[in-house]
Structures are given as structure tokens and as C-alpha cells.
Amino acid sequence: MAATVTQAESASARGRLDTLTSWNADWRNLRVAVLGVGVTGFAVADTLTELGAQVLVLAPEVDDDRARILEVIGATLVRHPLDAVPTELEGFAPELVVASPGFHPDHPVLDWAAANSVEVWGDIELAWRVRDKVNAAEWILVTGTNGKTTTVQLTATLLAAHGVRAAPCGNIGVPVLDAVRDPGGFDVLVVELSSYQLHHLRTAGPGALHPWASVCLNLADDHLDWHGSAEAYRAAKATVYANTKVACVYNRADEATMRMVEDAEVEEGARAIGFGLDVPGPSDLGVVDGILCDRAFLDERRTSALEITTVDELARRGLAAPHVVANILAASALARSYGVPVGVIHDALDTFRLDAHRIETVAEAGGIRWIDDSKATNPHAAEASLRAFDRVVWIVGGLLKGVDADALVAAHVARLRAAIVIGADRAALVEAFRRHAPDLPLFEVIAADTETVMPEAVALAAGIAEAGDSVLLAPAAASMDQFTDYADRGRRFHEAVRARLGGEADGDTTAPPEPSGEG
């Protein structure tokens, strides 16, 4: 007969979990079920076994190397499709479940945990509780529908330029638990948080985070198929501001982020810091006559401003797209909250480069620019990309994740020269183009396999693009219908452009190095 968890056992487990707020607490023999064994799930299992917990790992699939390592470190692995509750889980009677990001809130294992009063944490809460293994670093939290990875990398770069030991981690591809356990230790962790990770964060009690600074860069409908509603998605994102100690950074152009800050319970003395592309008020960062300015972190902020850099300087480094400038302002606000001087920020920007597949110029030939923004995996990101160009041959499509792209098409008809639709969710996009731009040249790539999608799309674009046009891969959709991930989609675009243009290209068409994760 399967074991059941009594109310007394549940209360006892909760009481014990409340004491586990340090690496040096007594984690021995705590029964923990780890849901998923990707990069994050493996880091969770590795950490918990190091702490002496009993660990049961549940995963539909796991590669042989990782399975062998789990056995070596003392974790028990159960391969199970997880379409129902494994009997091994019931027999294990866990005191805690740690869920990897991505497992839907109504997943059978999470429903079972709720029904049996078993607490569910994410990897972020576990990392916060054990953050003092080497050095209890301050945390700076970054979320938003778009721009997270760039802002995290840039913030860490700006801090490091000032001599701060800073690590970008989290949803950027490096698990926070790996950063916490790094033997060198850090002063600051700059943590990218997805809405999935934020969903599991508590805002009060022993496991609640208390970040140094936090930002929600922007908010637009995304991952609605996972969260169930726009309201639930917004609520998850708003969690980023809870208990902030010094600076709650928000986007003045996005009222939702301002409302999040207004509603947040923060520590006494925490300030609201706005950023935007318009003229900044006191306690803001913004742009005045092409100059990026700080009016937040100086005593004379009501009458003066500090110059960070200029849009012209950013343009020479390929960083002048409006949404990139906004990310720079947000990162500058986070760095300034930790005391980084504006002169250090100015000099650090001179060497900063965007990751591959983020509004990246692949080549220029015959007056036509070929732009890879495969990282634009939702309509909000694609809109920012489209606004950076005047005449666009747009390669668009993939998995829309329950998001309606109709408004995006309607808003950008005037700048479009043609549209080339790829991906699984073509029907809604094609209908949107026919409704809002019936005269626009419209092509569909109905490819039989991954290898032919980008060559066909690039060939169609080359056949219609003219001097002065930009061929823009900004799919507004996820990639997993036809590609491994957005990086694979972007890499294949690079290869197709290189094969098509050959020696004609003026720019560098070498495929770029791949980022570490989806971001």
C-alpha cells in the first residue's frame, strides 16, 4: 500500500522547513522529490545530496551520463512519463517537492503535493536559503517579457567594471545554485527570473527573497498557455519587487510595471526608480537631447543630471535600437544603486556586445541588411525589433504560445515591404496579414523538414528585397515547432544567408557562438 502523509507529518515537515534558512542548517535526511532533471533540476539534486538530504529525482527523460552522475552522488532516479503520480513518489512520502521551471502549475505531481500538504519550492527559493555557503552575496533580480538576458549581462558587466565580484545567473543559463556554490564566492548575483520561476516564489516567511534591487523591464502577454491568464502572468512578474531593499526599477513607458512597484511590499527606504527614453524626472534615468542621463543617484537630482553616454556613441557600437537603449538605462539604474560611478558605466559600454541572435546584423549586400533577431520569441519583442527599421521584409512565425499577433501586424503594416511566414501557427498570422495588409506580398514556407525552412525563407526574401530594405528575422513566436531553440533557428538563418550571398556580403556572415540557453 502506498504511504500517505498525515496532517501531523505535514505540520512537522513545515516546521522543519521553516528552520532551513542556511547552508549550515540541518538538511540531513530531509526527503525531497525533485521534479525534472534538466540543467536546473540537476543543480537542485546535486545541491541537496551535498547537504545530506534524501533525494528522489522524477523525470520523463534523462541522458545516460546524467543518470550515472545522479547514482554516484546518491540520488535515486525514477524515469516516468509523469502523466500521473508515480507510485515511487507516494512510497517516498516527500517532505518537500522542488519543481524545475516549466512544469505547469496543475501538473499531476504538483496537484498531488497540494492535496497532501507537501510544500513546493523552486530552485530560486532553495538557492536563497543556502546562499551563505561561501559568501552571502546581495541579489539583484531582473524579469520582464523581453530584454532580461541583455540587462542581466550588462548589469553584471557594469558591476564587474567597478571591481565588484558579480555573476549573471538564473534563467540566463547558469543555475543560481551553481553560482551560490562557486568556491570563489561573489559580492552580487544578478539573477534573471522567468515567470515560471517567479510563480513559485513566496513573498513572506523564511524562504522569501530580500533582493538589493529589482526590475520588471516590461510586460506583455506571453506564456498564457502556462499561466492560464494574463492576470496570473502579471502576478508572477510582480513578485520580483517583493521585499526589495534599495531600488525598485520600473519602466516609465509601461504603466503595468509602475503599478507593480506601487503595490509591492518593500523594505523601509527602498526607492522607486524610473527609466525611459523620454526626459527623466527626479529619481529617474532617461534621455535628453540624445544624452542618457541619471537624475536618480545624485544629491542635486532636482536641479541636475549626470551624463552616462550618448545615443550617437551607442550607435557606433550597434547598441542604439530603442529597446536596447531602454535595457542600458535599466542596467545602469541597477548598477548605480550599488554605487557604480557613471564614468565606469560609460567606459564599460565601450566594450559591451549583445549576444548572438539579438538584433544582430548578419550581412549587408546590395544595399540590403540581413538582421537576425531570432530571440524575439513573442510579439512584444518582435515589435521592438520592427521599430528599429524603416523598410522591412519580415520573416515571422513559429509557436505563438496562445498569444494573438493580430495587433502586431496591424501596427507595422506601413513599414513592411513583404512578409514571409514560417512555423506551425501560420494560419492566424496569414489571416492577420490578409486582413490588415491585403496588398502586401505574402509568402508561406511550407517546409517538410528543418533543413529546408531557412533556405526557402531566405531565397524568398532575396527575391523581393531591394536596396534600402532590411530582411528581418523577428519571429514573434517560439521556435520548438521546427528548431531546437531560438539559437538553432538563428544559426540556420546565418547559414542560409551565407550560402545565398556567398562573396557578395559586405559584413561578417560567420555563424556566431551560441548562447548558453533560451534566456
N, C-alpha and C positions, 0 to 999 in steps of 0.2 A: 504494500500500500504506500502511496506517495506521502511524503511528510507534509504536514500543514503547519502554518505559522500561527500560533495563538496570539491573542491580544497581549498577554503578559510578555511573551517573547518579543513582540513588536515594540512594546514600550521599553523593554530592556535594551533592545538594539538601538532605538532612537537615543536613549540616554547615553549609551556608549559613543555613538557617532558624534554627539554634541561635544565630547571631550577630545575628539581627534582634530585638533587645530594646529598641529605642529608635526614636523618630521620626527621629532623626538617623543611624540605621544606613543601610547601602546597600541600599535596596529596588529600585534601578533594574533594569528589565528582568526582574525576577522574574516567571515565568509563573504566573499564578494563575487558576484556574477558580472562579467564584462561582456557587453553586447557589441560584437563586431571586432575584427582584428585587422583593420587597415593600419595606416601609419599611426593614427590616434589611439585606436584600441590596443595596438601592440605596446605603445608607450605606457598606457594605463596598466596593462597586465605586468609589464616589466617593473614599473614603479611599485605596484602593490606586492609583488613577490619579494622585492628587495626590502620592503617594510615588514615582511613576515606574515602577510595575510594569506589565507587560503583562497585561491583564485580559480574560478571556473570560467573559461572563455567559450562563448557561443558564437558561431559564425557559419554562414551558409557555405563559404569557400575560404580556403587558406592555402597558400603555396607551401610546398614541401619544406623549404628552408625555414620559413617562419614557424611551421608546425614543429620542426625539430628543436628550434630555439626555445619555444614555449615549454617543451618537455624538459629541456636542460635546466631552465630557470625554476621549474617546479609547478608550473600552471597546468591545469587539466583542460584539454581542448575537446569540445564536442562539436563535430560537424553536423549541422542540422539545417534544413531549409528555412527554419524559423517562421513558417507559415502557421505554426501552432506552438504551444508551450512545450518544450522538450521535457520528457519525464526526468531527465538528469537534473534539470533545474529545480523541479519540485522536490526531488530527493535531497538536493544540496541545501535547500532551505536557506537562501542567502539572507544576510543581514543588510546587504546593500547591493544595488544594481548600478553600474556605471555604464551609461549608454554612449556609444560613439555618435558623432554628429551625423545627421541624415536619417536615423531611424525615426519613422513617423510617430507622432505623439500617441496614436491609437494602435501602435504595433502590439501584437498579442502578448509579447513578453512584458511590455510596459503596462498594458492593461492588467496582466497578472500581478505585477508588482503593486499597482494601486489597490487591487482587490485584496491583497494580502498585507497591506500597510508596510510594504518594503520601500525604503527611501530610494529615490533615483537621483543620481548626480550625473553631471557631465564631466569631461576631463578638466574643464576650467576650474570647477569648484575643487576638485581633488588637487590640482596644481596650486591653487591659492592656499589650501590648508597646509601643504607641505613646502611652502615657498622658502622656508628658513633652513633648508638642508645645508646650503653653503653660505648664502647671504640673502637676507630677506629684501630683495630689490623692490623699489617702487614700481607700480604698474601704470602704464598709460594705455587706455583702451580705445580702439578705433573700430567703428562699424559704419554702415551705410549701404544703400543699394549698390552704389558704384564708387570706385576710387579708393577702396580700402587698402589694397596691396601697395599702390603707389604711395599713399600717405604714410603707411607704416614704414616702408623702406626709407622714405625721405626723412621722417621724424627720427628714426634710428641713425641715419647718416648725419643729420644736424647735431644730434646729441654727441655722437662719436667725435665730430669735428671739434667739439669743446672739451674733449678729454673724458667724457662720460662713458663708462662701460655699458653699452646699450645693445640689446639683442632684439631684432624683429622676430616674432614668433606667432604661433596660433594658426589660424586658418590660412596663413601665408604659405604653409607647407612644413614648418618646423614645429612639432608639438611643444606646447608650453612646458610640459613635464620634462622634456629633454633640456630646455633652457634652465629650468629650476635645478636640475641635477648636474648641470655643467660644473666640473670641478673648479673652473676658474672664477665662477660667480660673476654677477652683473650688478650694476647700480640701478638700472632701469630695464624693464621688459616692455617693449612696445608690442601690444597684443592685438592682432586682427581677430575680430569676433564675427562669425556668421550669425544669421538669425537662428540657425539650428542650435548653435552653442548658447546663445543668449536665452533661448527658450527654457533651458534647464537651470539658469542661474537664479538663486534666491536673492532677495534684496534685504533680508534681515536675518538675524541669528548667527550662529557660529560659522557658517560657511559663506556668509555674504562678503563679496569683494568690497574693498575700500580703495579705489584707484586714486592715484595722484591727479590725473586729468583724464578726460574722456571726450569723445566726439562722435556724433552721428552726422556723417557728411551730407547725406541727402536721403530722401525717402520716396520711393515709387513702387508701385505694385510689382512684386516678384515673389516667387516661391509660394504662390497662393494655393497651389495643389498640395503643399506640405502643411502649411499653417491653417488652411481651411477658410481664411477670410483676411481681408485687408486689415481689419481691426486687430486680429491676432498677430499678424506680421508686424504692425506698428508697435503693439505692446511689447513684443520681443525686443525690437530695436531700442525702445525707450529704456529698457533695463540697463543699458550701458551707462547711464548717468547716475544710477543709484549710489549713494554714499561717496560721491566724488569729494576729494579733499581740497583741491586748489582751483581747478579750472574746468568748467563745462563749456566746451567749444561747440558752437552751433552755426548753421548756415543761414545767413540773413535772407537769402533768396528762397528758402524752403521753410515756410511757416511751421510745418509739422515738427521740424527739429527744435524750433524755438518753444513750441508748446511742450515738447518733451522735457526741456530744461525747466520750464515754469512749473511743471507738475512733479519734478523729481525731488525726492528726499535726499538732501546732500549734507555734508558736514558743515558746521559753522565756519563761515569765512570763505567758502567756495564761491568763485565769481563766474558769472555768465559772460563768455567772450564770443562775440560775433565775428564771422568772416564773410566776405563777399566781394564781388567785382565792382561794387559801387563805392562812393565816398564813405569812409568809415566814420562813425561817431566815437565818442569816448568809450573805451572798453571794447573797441573793435579793431580788426585788421581789414584793410581794403585797398582800393586803387584810386589814386588822384593824379590825373593828367599823365597816365602811363607809368606811375610810380607806385610800387607796392609799399604800403605804409603800415606801421604799427602805432595805434593810438590806445593800446591796452596796457602795455607793460612799461610805463614811464610815469613819473610823478606828475609831470605837466601835461597829462593826456587831454585835458580840456582845452588847451591852447596850442599844443604842439603834436608832432608826429615824428617817428623815426623811419628813415628810408631803409628798406630791406634790399630791393633791387628794382629793375625797370622791366617793363614788358619787352622793350627792344633787346635788352640783354638776354632775356629768356628765349626770345625768338631765335637768336643766334645759336642757341643750344637745343633747339627743337622742343621747347617747353612752353610755347605761347598759346596753345589751344586753350580756349576759355576754361574748360573743366580742369585742365592741368594747372592753370594759374590758381583756380579755386583750391585744388589739393595742396598747392605750395603754401597758400595762405593758412590753411588749416594746420598743416605740419609745422609751419612757423609759429603759430599760436601755441601748439603743444610744446614745442622746444623752448619758446620764450617763457612758458610757465615754469620751466625747470631752470631758467636762468641763462640760457644760451644767448650771447650778445648778437645784435643784428649784423654786425660785421662778420662774425663767424658764419652766420646763415648765408650772407651774400657770397662769401668765398666758397662755401661748400656746394652751393648751387652751380658753381662753375664746372664741377666735375660730375654732377649727378646725371644719370641717364635713365630713361624709362625702360622697363622690362620689355622683352620681345612681345610682339602681338598686341601692343597698346599704342594705337595711332602711330604706327611705325611706317616710315617711308621705305618701301621695298626697292623701288626703282623709279627713274624718270627717263622717258624715251619719247621722242617726237612731240614734246610739249605735254605729255600725259604723265601724271603721277599715279603710282600704284601704291595704295595705302592698306596696311594690314592692321585692323582693329578687331581681330578675332575675339579679344577679351570682352568686347561689347556683347555680352550674353543675354541682355534684356533690352526692352525698348528705351528705358531711361538712359542707359549707356550709349545706345546707338544714336539717340537724339543729340547727346553731347558731341559725338563724333561728327554727325552730319552738319552741325552748326559751324564746324571749323572749316568747311569748304563751300565754295560758291556753286560749282557745277559738278555734279556727281553722277557717275554710273555706279549704281548701288548693287552690291551682291549681298543678299539678305535671305535669312530663313534658317530653320533648324527645328528644335523643340521649343515651343513658346511657353511651356510650363503653366498653362492656364491663363496667360496674360493676353489681353486684347491689344494688337498692334495697330488698330484702325486709326486712332488719333495720331500716332507717329507718322503714318503715311500721309494723312491729311495735312499735317503741319509742315511737311517738307516737299510737297509737290513742286513748288516753284524752283527749287534748286536741282531737281532731278532731270538728267538727260535720258536715262533709261534705268530699268530695274531688271535684275536677274535673280530669280527666286530659286533657292536650293532647299533641301531638307524635307522632313516628313510632314510638317504642318503647312504645306503650301496653299491649301485651299483658302484659308482665311486671308492670307496675305494677297493672293491673286485677286480675290474679291474686293479687298480694300483698294488695290491699285485700279481696278476697273471702275470702282465707284467714284473715287476721288481724282483719278487721272486717266480718263478713258483714252486719251490720245498719246499717252506715254508709251514708248516702245517697251514691251514687256516680254520677258523670256522665262521659260521654266527649264530647269535642268532635271531631267528625269533619268538619273544615273542608276545603272544596275549594280554598281559596286563603288566602294570608297575611292578606288584608284582613279576613277574617271570623273568624279564630281568637279574638282577644281580645274582640271584641264579643260573641261567643257565650259565652265563658267568663265574662265579667263579668255578662252577663244571667243566666246560671245561678246565679252567686254571689249576685246581688242578690235572686234569687227565694227563696233559702233562708237567707241570713244574717239574724240577729236582733241587737237591741241587746246590746252586750257582746261581740260576735264581732269577730274580725279576719279580713278576707279577705286572704290572704297569697299573693302570687306568689313562690314559692320553688321553682323548677322541679326542682332536683336533677339537672339534665341540661343539656347544651349546647343551643344554640339554632338551629344552622345547618340543621336539617331544614325549618324553616318561616320563619325570620327571617334577617336579615343577620348579626346577632350579638346578644349579650345586651342591648346598649343599644337596639337596634331593638325587641327583644321588650319591654323595659321601657317604651320610649316609646309603643308601641302600647297597652300596658296603661293608661298615663296617659290617652291619648286616649279609650280606651273607657270608663274611669271618668268622665272629664269629660263625655262625651256622655251617659252613663247618668244621672248625678246632676244635671247642669245647675246650677241655682241652689240645690240642696239642700245642697251641700257646705259644711262649716264651714271646711275647710282650703284650702290653695292647690293647685288642680288644674292649674296651668300646667305644661306639659311642661318638664322641666329641661334644662339644657345637657348635651350628650353628652360622655362621657369620650373620651380620645384613643385608646383601644384596648381589647382584651379583657382585658388585665391579668393 
